[in-house]
Amino acid sequence: MDLSAKHVVIVGGGFAGVGCALELARSGKVRVTLIDRNNHHQFQPLFYQLATSALAPGDVAFSLRKIFRKWPGVDIKQAEVNSVDPKSRTVGTEQGQTYQGDFLVLAAGARANFFNTPGAEANTFPLYALADAERLRSRILALFEDADRDPKLIDQGALNFVIVGGGATGCEIAGGLADMIHSTVTAEYEDLAVNAARIYLVERGTILLAPFSTRAHEYASRVLQHDGVILKLNTAVNEVHPGHVVLSDGNSIKTRCVVWGAGLKAAAIAASAGLPQGRGGRINVQPDLTVEGFPGLYALGDFANIVGSSGNPLPQLGSVALQSGRWAAKNILADIAEKPRTAFHYHDKGIMAMIGRNAAIAEVGERRHELEGAIAYAMWLGVHVALLTGLQVKIETFVEWGWDYFSKGRGPQLIDRSDAARIDWQDDDKDEETPERA
Ligand SMILES: Cc1cc2nc3c(=O)[nH]c(=O)nc-3n(C[C@H](O)[C@H](O)[C@H](O)COP(=O)(O)OP(=O)(O)OC[C@H]3O[C@@H](n4cnc5c(N)ncnc54)[C@H](O)[C@@H]3O)c2cc1C
């Protein structure tokens, strides 16, 4: 490694951080230190399939050291960044080290936004990290085991699943869970009254998949209801207790599994960095992806508020993150070559969501051609394969599971997170009827 080369410190090994580091590594002109709290890159679009036992952890997370094995100019550090000094482009870690760069790239992603809902942080399962998906899988499986052993627990809500938020994450987990209940659980739990299971999808607004077209809203509602999901639109979750949720319509639902898919905000270090923040606490960036007043400081992906060509902020998507990472690398190299930085242009490939096995919705390209069903599923697969290959991750597993999923295979059904699986059935402060089970 050429120690005289310019040094780029990148925080976050997600789509944005890895995309940026790979582009810089290929140039051979800089040293990169890539810091992440995990030793892996995580592929969030597939978390719902891990949570519903359709995939294994190794299918949705990939070793960072392996991704960069061929690039000696990239040094991986597993550490929790807990301070940022934008002026000196230095970050400090919980473990006690500091890293200073000629350039600093902040790509720490997002975390759940609970919107100050009482009890939500303590009593729900968000889905933003590999560990979240593993915990949720363990909780779902543990509930079926508990109810199988003691059917009286069904009256305490053992088989009620509440999903908060009718966006892509909420619809995907609702569809995946319905699929798991209809296929695996029905086939494997002979004594259990599986038909007592209820999946509630609670959405504050009047439609599902708000960023999509009217046709997509209707398609998602139709598919999910066909699969037995109970939609509660125009309804908010106002409180979350260990054993029930309270809804804005005054009803409550007994449940031991609340999935939080209702919103995002920037990762924690955004709040303490002393940088300008926009919606969701994301760091405001200029068109060239640098932060105003700090020419060597970039913010990318879900961590940043990047304004698109329409004047609106770009959505939190893997493709936005990956493309912003690559663009930032080009601007860093331009800086080093004393050439002008250029304004980021997002190449919009469209938006898509999986709603269940063989059921997906895709709006492709900037003109938003609408596709649904198996063809949209294939499109989803293609776009996500492209994201993975962009990160140099081998795609064999992905294609394998794609086929497996299509042909009704199932991943490991392991309860391996005892913290999430151990349920204290006495621990609730209210006892109300579940509205839908009469
Ligand atoms: C459940 C779910 C489903 C999704 N489905 C899709 C989809 O189908 N298609 C799509 O395009 N997008 C999807 N997205 C969005 C997409 O995954 C994100 O937009 C994308 O991951 C953002 O990339 P990023 O690099 O900005 O952040 P991330 O991928 O979140 O990476 C941030 C990294 O920073 C690390 N980090 C954070 N804080 C610290 C710290 N203090 N110290 C050290 N490391 C830190 C994290 O460990 C993480 O590795 C989905 C997201 C979720 C949660």
PDBQT file of the ligand as one rigid body, heavy atoms in Angstrom, charges set to zero:
ROOT
HETATM    1  C1  LIG A 501     -36.379  -4.165   5.078  1.00  0.00    +0.000 C 
HETATM    2  C2  LIG A 501     -35.830  -3.323   3.928  1.00  0.00    +0.000 A 
HETATM    3  C3  LIG A 501     -36.131  -3.655   2.616  1.00  0.00    +0.000 A 
HETATM    4  C4  LIG A 501     -35.606  -2.910   1.568  1.00  0.00    +0.000 A 
HETATM    5  N1  LIG A 501     -35.908  -3.266   0.283  1.00  0.00    +0.000 NA
HETATM    6  C5  LIG A 501     -35.341  -2.598  -0.745  1.00  0.00    +0.000 A 
HETATM    7  C6  LIG A 501     -35.551  -3.003  -2.097  1.00  0.00    +0.000 A 
HETATM    8  O1  LIG A 501     -36.270  -3.974  -2.370  1.00  0.00    +0.000 OA
HETATM    9  N2  LIG A 501     -34.908  -2.316  -3.084  1.00  0.00    +0.000 N 
HETATM   10  C7  LIG A 501     -34.090  -1.239  -2.809  1.00  0.00    +0.000 A 
HETATM   11  O2  LIG A 501     -33.524  -0.641  -3.736  1.00  0.00    +0.000 OA
HETATM   12  N3  LIG A 501     -33.910  -0.813  -1.562  1.00  0.00    +0.000 NA
HETATM   13  C8  LIG A 501     -34.494  -1.464  -0.520  1.00  0.00    +0.000 A 
HETATM   14  N4  LIG A 501     -34.286  -1.052   0.760  1.00  0.00    +0.000 N 
HETATM   15  C9  LIG A 501     -33.480   0.161   0.994  1.00  0.00    +0.000 C 
HETATM   16  C10 LIG A 501     -32.001  -0.120   0.850  1.00  0.00    +0.000 C 
HETATM   17  O3  LIG A 501     -31.655  -1.305   1.522  1.00  0.00    +0.000 OA
HETATM   18  C11 LIG A 501     -31.248   1.080   1.403  1.00  0.00    +0.000 C 
HETATM   19  O4  LIG A 501     -31.645   2.224   0.683  1.00  0.00    +0.000 OA
HETATM   20  C12 LIG A 501     -29.757   0.894   1.279  1.00  0.00    +0.000 C 
HETATM   21  O5  LIG A 501     -29.333  -0.200   2.059  1.00  0.00    +0.000 OA
HETATM   22  C13 LIG A 501     -29.020   2.151   1.736  1.00  0.00    +0.000 C 
HETATM   23  O6  LIG A 501     -27.653   1.926   1.609  1.00  0.00    +0.000 OA
HETATM   24  P1  LIG A 501     -26.628   2.752   2.497  1.00  0.00    +0.000 P 
HETATM   25  O7  LIG A 501     -25.274   2.308   2.096  1.00  0.00    +0.000 OA
HETATM   26  O8  LIG A 501     -26.956   4.185   2.467  1.00  0.00    +0.000 OA
HETATM   27  O9  LIG A 501     -26.953   2.290   3.984  1.00  0.00    +0.000 OA
HETATM   28  P2  LIG A 501     -26.892   0.790   4.627  1.00  0.00    +0.000 P 
HETATM   29  O10 LIG A 501     -27.038  -0.248   3.590  1.00  0.00    +0.000 OA
HETATM   30  O11 LIG A 501     -27.881   0.832   5.740  1.00  0.00    +0.000 OA
HETATM   31  O12 LIG A 501     -25.428   0.735   5.216  1.00  0.00    +0.000 OA
HETATM   32  C14 LIG A 501     -25.019   1.516   6.299  1.00  0.00    +0.000 C 
HETATM   33  C15 LIG A 501     -23.888   0.799   6.994  1.00  0.00    +0.000 C 
HETATM   34  O13 LIG A 501     -23.364   1.657   7.999  1.00  0.00    +0.000 OA
HETATM   35  C16 LIG A 501     -23.049   0.890   9.152  1.00  0.00    +0.000 C 
HETATM   36  N5  LIG A 501     -23.102   1.804  10.303  1.00  0.00    +0.000 N 
HETATM   37  C17 LIG A 501     -24.142   2.561  10.726  1.00  0.00    +0.000 A 
HETATM   38  N6  LIG A 501     -23.804   3.289  11.785  1.00  0.00    +0.000 NA
HETATM   39  C18 LIG A 501     -22.513   2.975  12.074  1.00  0.00    +0.000 A 
HETATM   40  C19 LIG A 501     -21.601   3.380  13.072  1.00  0.00    +0.000 A 
HETATM   41  N7  LIG A 501     -21.947   4.289  14.011  1.00  0.00    +0.000 N 
HETATM   42  N8  LIG A 501     -20.363   2.854  13.082  1.00  0.00    +0.000 NA
HETATM   43  C20 LIG A 501     -19.998   1.942  12.151  1.00  0.00    +0.000 A 
HETATM   44  N9  LIG A 501     -20.828   1.510  11.177  1.00  0.00    +0.000 NA
HETATM   45  C21 LIG A 501     -22.062   2.021  11.137  1.00  0.00    +0.000 A 
HETATM   46  C22 LIG A 501     -24.129  -0.182   9.179  1.00  0.00    +0.000 C 
HETATM   47  O14 LIG A 501     -23.692  -1.311   9.898  1.00  0.00    +0.000 OA
HETATM   48  C23 LIG A 501     -24.315  -0.477   7.691  1.00  0.00    +0.000 C 
HETATM   49  O15 LIG A 501     -23.487  -1.534   7.251  1.00  0.00    +0.000 OA
HETATM   50  C24 LIG A 501     -34.796  -1.787   1.839  1.00  0.00    +0.000 A 
HETATM   51  C25 LIG A 501     -34.506  -1.437   3.158  1.00  0.00    +0.000 A 
HETATM   52  C26 LIG A 501     -35.012  -2.194   4.197  1.00  0.00    +0.000 A 
HETATM   53  C27 LIG A 501     -34.674  -1.821   5.617  1.00  0.00    +0.000 C 
ENDROOT
TORSDOF 0
